[in-house]
């Protein structure tokens, strides 16, 4: 647990150093929301309520369409 906590704090501090205070604040707030959601899911699980899980925590980024005209579908 201690190692993971140090990794999270180090990551947040690095965001602050490299990207500034606004991205740091956003990342820290999102971390707090994720912690709260994890606690909520676990509490619901313990009382037998079905809740969606958090998944693997990976944020899906939009896929940019190919810039190669050969790969585009112009049939629409």
Secondary structure, DSSP 8 states (H G I E B T S, - for coil): -HHHHHHHHHHHHHHHHHH-HHHHHHHHHHHHHHHHHHHHHHHHHHTT------TT----------S-GGG-----
